[in-house]
Amino acid sequence: MRGLNVERSSDRANLLTALSAIEVRREALALAEESARITRLRYSEGRDTLTDLLAVEAQLRRSRTQYAVALLRAMRYHLALQRSSGLPIRIP
């Protein structure tokens, strides 16, 4: 029984950490989107180079990927918590 409580506590802590990570990644994605918007504008006005544009687009793709990974981790920990709590697995 103690092992199950430890596992449940660990799963709960992992889920809370994952949910925090989602918020951090969401904010990073918003910043990357804004940076890309500004760089595209500056590029269209001839004030930024193609290299600048490609770099910001690559960062935007990385931010999107990191956000998706954070969502998947949270889902995994959510399912682990359901399992360790003895609840039926429900996918939200």
Secondary structure, 3 states (H helix, E strand, C coil): CHHHHHHHHHHHHHHHHHHHHHHHHHHHHHHHHHHHHHHHHHHHCCCCCHHHHHHHHHHHHHHHHHHHHHHHHHHHHHHHHHHHCCCCCCCC
